[in-house]
Amino acid sequence: LAHPLFDVPHEVTRDAGSTFAVSEYRSGRTLAGLLGRDAAGGWPLRSVLPVGHRIAEGLAHAHAVGLVHGALDLASVLLTADDDVVVLDLGLRAALQAGRADPRDDVLGLARIILALLTGACPGHAAGAMPERPAGLREAAWAGLLQGLASDPALRPVSGEALMVSLEDPGWFR
């Protein structure tokens, strides 16, 4: 997979029952680390949208060649020192768990990342529980985000790009 968004392992090894992936070192922090550092609140939508679009762009490329991340979350996205977005462990967790991941699982993961970045809280709402609407998020964008968070994969947008387009709000840049 040749895409600058992904951290592609150069080698995968097993030792004493553990599996390790060896890849290029990249300086930066995961979104989980960045979110934990700033517990005061979420990021503004104008800061979240470029990160989400970058992730969606890379996922579209991966899905087009038949790869699914399968476990996309705040800990699997790195912001580098140069403000690049890097997705870690593409397909590795799903492959190790011998599960068949669906691209709409990645849409759910992206929606959870977006919600967490907007609210400043790690996603953890129970299945079926309604999360609170992030402050300042307009109704149409909130409806799009809720669709991405749907527990039924058939109700989610078909791609990360479709999710991100549903979040576009002409008033966000004001």
Phi and psi in degrees as a GROMACS rama.xvg file:
@    title "Ramachandran Plot"
@    xaxis  label "Phi"
@    yaxis  label "Psi"
@TYPE xy
-105.44  94.249  ALA-2
-151.882  132.55  HIS-3
-64.6631  -14.3102  PRO-4
-73.6269  -25.3921  LEU-5
-101.54  140.101  PHE-6
-91.733  99.5891  ASP-7
-89.1138  125.053  VAL-8
-63.8045  139.207  PRO-9
-87.4593  -26.0093  HIS-10
-155.293  143.301  GLU-11
-124.765  124.8  VAL-12
-129.548  158.431  THR-13
-120.57  138.716  ARG-14
-150.373  126.612  ASP-15
50.4491  42.4463  ALA-16
81.8229  -0.367763  GLY-17
-109.537  151.474  SER-18
-112.878  135.303  THR-19
-125.346  139.006  PHE-20
-110.95  129.635  ALA-21
-105.904  124.884  VAL-22
-143.486  175.549  SER-23
-61.7169  140.177  GLU-24
-76.4353  134.01  TYR-25
-129.899  128.139  ARG-26
-76.9818  130.5  SER-27
163.334  -170.308  GLY-28
-132.587  146.159  ARG-29
-71.2821  159.287  THR-30
-61.1729  -33.363  LEU-31
-61.9284  -43.2959  ALA-32
-66.6118  -40.1653  GLY-33
-68.1667  -39.5631  LEU-34
-68.1249  -38.6648  LEU-35
-66.2272  -28.266  GLY-36
-73.5736  -32.8683  ARG-37
-116.174  77.0737  ASP-38
-79.9977  -1.80684  ALA-39
-67.4392  -24.2608  ALA-40
166.751  179.71  GLY-41
-83.4571  176.01  GLY-42
-86.4944  152.69  TRP-43
-70.1164  152.03  PRO-44
-55.5483  -36.2071  LEU-45
-64.9603  -21.5284  ARG-46
-89.5878  -29.6257  SER-47
-77.5992  -38.8881  VAL-48
-57.0927  -46.4707  LEU-49
-62.4939  -37.3681  PRO-50
-65.2498  -47.4081  VAL-51
-62.1082  -41.8555  GLY-52
-64.0369  -38.7668  HIS-53
-64.9748  -43.6526  ARG-54
-62.5693  -45.9189  ILE-55
-60.9967  -39.2795  ALA-56
-60.9565  -46.1505  GLU-57
-66.8084  -39.7035  GLY-58
-62.834  -38.6203  LEU-59
-59.9015  -41.4895  ALA-60
-64.4421  -45.4709  HIS-61
-64.3958  -45.4923  ALA-62
-63.3369  -34.5823  HIS-63
-63.969  -27.0089  ALA-64
-102.335  11.6558  VAL-65
87.8997  12.8241  GLY-66
-102.84  142.071  LEU-67
-129.402  139.572  VAL-68
-67.1979  -54.2496  HIS-69
86.1406  -13.805  GLY-70
-149.862  39.8275  ALA-71
-66.9363  124.688  LEU-72
-154.713  -177.727  ASP-73
-59.8109  -31.9026  LEU-74
-78.9975  -13.2245  ALA-75
-102.983  10.5842  SER-76
-122.964  125.798  VAL-77
-111.502  135.19  LEU-78
-102.997  120.207  LEU-79
-80.7338  172.472  THR-80
-61.564  -24.2752  ALA-81
-94.0092  13.4001  ASP-82
65.3443  23.4966  ASP-83
-82.8495  153.906  ASP-84
-104.086  130.746  VAL-85
-130.036  129.39  VAL-86
-97.9943  126.804  VAL-87
-95.3324  154.028  LEU-88
62.1749  35.0007  ASP-89
-57.3951  115.105  LEU-90
74.7135  -10.641  GLY-91
-67.3985  -47.2314  LEU-92
-64.1617  -43.5874  ARG-93
-62.4145  -40.5393  ALA-94
-66.8405  -41.0435  ALA-95
-68.8717  -29.798  LEU-96
-88.7912  1.29645  GLN-97
53.3827  32.4485  ALA-98
-99.8164  156.457  GLY-99
-96.7537  104.427  ARG-100
-84.4366  148.528  ALA-101
-109.613  139.331  ASP-102
-54.0014  -28.4453  PRO-103
-71.1974  -17.0079  ARG-104
-66.6251  -36.2308  ASP-105
-68.878  -32.921  ASP-106
-63.688  -43.5853  VAL-107
-61.4444  -44.5551  LEU-108
-59.9622  -43.1449  GLY-109
-64.59  -42.0491  LEU-110
-62.1425  -40.4985  ALA-111
-65.4136  -38.8464  ARG-112
-62.4782  -46.393  ILE-113
-60.3951  -47.0244  ILE-114
-59.7418  -45.1226  LEU-115
-63.0154  -42.9327  ALA-116
-66.0229  -37.5386  LEU-117
-71.786  -33.6615  LEU-118
-96.8912  -21.9929  THR-119
82.2345  9.17673  GLY-120
-121.855  140.531  ALA-121
-65.5593  139.487  CYS-122
-67.5439  132.799  PRO-123
-162.216  15.6017  GLY-124
-66.2178  143.222  HIS-125
-68.9388  152.852  ALA-126
-56.056  130.651  ALA-127
88.2489  -17.5061  GLY-128
-78.6537  140.472  ALA-129
-87.0632  117.008  MET-130
-70.6887  160.224  PRO-131
-78.1783  143.855  GLU-132
-68.8844  127.742  ARG-133
-61.2772  141.765  PRO-134
-57.2614  134.637  ALA-135
83.3345  -5.95076  GLY-136
-84.4569  122.043  LEU-137
-68.1092  159.859  ARG-138
-57.6135  -43.4069  GLU-139
-64.521  -41.5824  ALA-140
-67.3259  -38.6382  ALA-141
-62.9673  -41.2434  TRP-142
-61.9318  -40.8111  ALA-143
-64.5193  -40.9779  GLY-144
-66.702  -41.7162  LEU-145
-60.9045  -37.0299  LEU-146
-62.3988  -41.2281  GLN-147
-65.4697  -26.373  GLY-148
-89.4355  1.00383  LEU-149
-56.0099  136.456  ALA-150
-70.6435  -27.6699  SER-151
-87.4942  115.326  ASP-152
-55.8561  -29.9298  PRO-153
-66.8101  -20.1717  ALA-154
-91.227  -10.2451  LEU-155
-78.999  157.915  ARG-156
-57.2468  153.588  PRO-157
-73.23  -15.9917  VAL-158
-152.48  163.471  SER-159
-63.114  -34.5886  GLY-160
-63.1503  -42.2757  GLU-161
-63.848  -38.7276  ALA-162
-60.7836  -48.484  LEU-163
-64.6299  -37.8166  MET-164
-63.5082  -36.5301  VAL-165
-66.7981  -19.6453  SER-166
-88.6713  -13.33  LEU-167
-60.7482  132.467  GLU-168
-137.19  116.104  ASP-169
-58.2419  -17.9793  PRO-170
-92.5778  -2.23873  GLY-171
-66.8802  -27.2154  TRP-172
-83.2359  -5.58726  PHE-173
